[in-house]
Amino acid sequence: MAEIQDIPRLVREFYELAKAYLLQETVEPAKKLGHFAGFSLGAAALWGTAIVLLAVAGLRALYDALPSSPYWEAVSYLIFAFLLVAVIAILVKLAPDRGVQDAKATPAVTIAPHNEAHAEQEKGADG
């Protein structure tokens, strides 16, 4: 049992341990998550820019390949729109299914009710 004189020291130690634990378990993972989110958003912005630039280049290539006429210009826009929709559909089909699950539907731990009969069975099984 702690002496009365030890209580301020124990409280100070508890405070230091709690502070270190909170920093370890909350602040550091939050920093890592922030870095991950920043890099992810940067990558998404670069991919989005690349896709837009490639789409414009592809449209211009198709536009120049077809004869010069207002109708052919419209046809080139329609063909390229259908092409982009087809590419997006293929990418969506190829994307892995991550299987988002409801947390309530799959409990991590199943707790069985404890009653007297169950306790007696456990005692009997233990010997």
Phi, psi and omega per residue, in radians:
M1 nan 2.459 -3.100
A2 -1.338 2.517 3.065
E3 -1.356 2.801 -3.121
I4 -1.101 -0.557 -3.130
Q5 -1.262 -0.393 -3.105
D6 -1.436 -0.250 -3.041
I7 -1.054 -0.819 3.114
P8 -1.044 -0.668 3.116
R9 -1.167 -0.725 3.126
L10 -1.141 -0.687 3.106
V11 -1.126 -0.740 3.125
R12 -1.107 -0.750 3.101
E13 -1.099 -0.733 3.115
F14 -1.080 -0.754 3.135
Y15 -1.082 -0.764 3.137
E16 -1.125 -0.761 3.126
L17 -1.127 -0.757 3.133
A18 -1.118 -0.702 3.124
K19 -1.123 -0.796 3.132
A20 -1.117 -0.703 3.133
Y21 -1.128 -0.798 3.137
L22 -1.098 -0.693 3.081
L23 -1.101 -0.748 -3.116
Q24 -1.157 -0.729 -2.993
E25 -1.625 -0.260 -3.112
T26 -2.133 -0.903 -3.014
V27 -1.238 -0.830 -3.107
E28 -1.118 -0.805 3.060
P29 -1.100 -0.588 3.111
A30 -1.158 -0.658 3.081
K31 -1.117 -0.770 3.118
K32 -1.087 -0.723 3.109
L33 -1.117 -0.673 3.098
G34 -1.099 -0.749 3.095
H35 -1.093 -0.782 -3.138
F36 -1.080 -0.784 -3.140
A37 -1.125 -0.701 3.117
G38 -1.087 -0.829 3.117
F39 -1.141 -0.632 3.125
S40 -1.148 -0.772 3.116
L41 -1.147 -0.675 3.080
G42 -1.096 -0.761 3.120
A43 -1.131 -0.715 3.122
A44 -1.108 -0.702 3.118
A45 -1.132 -0.728 3.118
L46 -1.152 -0.755 3.110
W47 -1.110 -0.736 3.118
G48 -1.074 -0.758 3.111
T49 -1.109 -0.746 3.137
A50 -1.094 -0.733 -3.124
I51 -1.148 -0.740 3.119
V52 -1.106 -0.792 -3.136
L53 -1.130 -0.707 3.094
L54 -1.168 -0.636 3.108
A55 -1.146 -0.752 3.113
V56 -1.128 -0.742 3.122
A57 -1.107 -0.737 3.111
G58 -1.127 -0.710 3.112
L59 -1.118 -0.755 3.133
R60 -1.134 -0.661 3.115
A61 -1.129 -0.763 3.108
L62 -1.156 -0.695 3.138
Y63 -1.077 -0.713 3.139
D64 -1.350 -0.437 -3.107
A65 -1.339 -0.509 -3.128
L66 -1.504 2.793 3.130
P67 -1.049 2.717 -3.096
S68 -1.506 1.806 3.125
S69 -2.855 2.601 -3.137
P70 -1.025 -0.615 3.139
Y71 -1.193 -0.720 3.128
W72 -1.194 -0.557 3.060
E73 -1.085 -0.788 3.115
A74 -1.108 -0.700 3.122
V75 -1.099 -0.704 -3.136
S76 -1.109 -0.694 3.079
Y77 -1.111 -0.744 3.137
L78 -1.142 -0.793 3.140
I79 -1.050 -0.777 -3.103
F80 -1.210 -0.614 3.084
A81 -1.093 -0.784 3.105
F82 -1.131 -0.640 3.103
L83 -1.102 -0.778 3.118
L84 -1.119 -0.715 3.108
V85 -1.097 -0.705 3.125
A86 -1.132 -0.740 3.131
V87 -1.124 -0.742 3.111
I88 -1.099 -0.735 3.122
A89 -1.091 -0.715 3.117
I90 -1.129 -0.757 3.123
L91 -1.108 -0.669 3.115
V92 -1.160 -0.694 3.111
K93 -1.152 -0.627 -3.102
L94 -1.417 -0.255 -3.113
A95 -1.135 2.423 3.138
P96 -1.199 2.491 3.095
D97 -1.493 1.962 -3.078
R98 -1.430 -0.215 3.066
G99 1.074 1.085 3.109
V100 -1.109 2.248 -3.073
Q101 -2.068 2.641 3.084
D102 -1.369 2.284 -3.101
A103 -1.114 -0.564 -3.132
K104 -1.273 -0.479 -3.082
A105 -1.310 -0.524 -3.110
T106 -2.178 1.549 -3.139
P107 -1.200 2.511 -3.134
A108 -1.294 -0.605 -3.095
V109 -2.277 2.285 3.074
T110 -1.751 2.165 -3.125
I111 -1.855 2.035 3.128
A112 -1.467 2.502 3.106
P113 -1.158 2.493 -3.097
H114 -1.851 2.154 3.093
N115 -2.323 3.051 -3.056
E116 -1.116 -0.694 -3.109
A117 -1.132 -0.699 3.131
H118 -1.148 -0.706 3.125
A119 -1.104 -0.698 3.127
E120 -1.159 -0.665 3.105
Q121 -1.102 -0.710 3.130
E122 -1.133 -0.706 3.117
K123 -1.114 -0.719 3.132
G124 -1.147 -0.622 -3.128
A125 -1.282 -0.550 -3.132
D126 -1.293 -0.420 3.056
G127 2.037 nan nan
